[in-house]
Amino acid sequence: MSTERLDDLEIKMAFQEELVEALNGVVGRQQQEIELLQQQVRYLYRQIRDLRPVDEAAPAPEDEVPPHY
């Protein structure tokens, strides 16, 4: 293998290593964002669950007859 070809391969490999490191950083940040979003979804789910009426058999407000009927 010629020296020129070997140099080209080493340069390409160096760029690829740099790219892999950059992509690993991106993936790590995305994982942190995903975990934060999952925590937020769980929190919102609990908030919505706690807003439900305790008595599921009670009529929904839109189904109630107004008092003047």
Helices and strands as residue ranges (DSSP letters): H 3-51, G 61-63
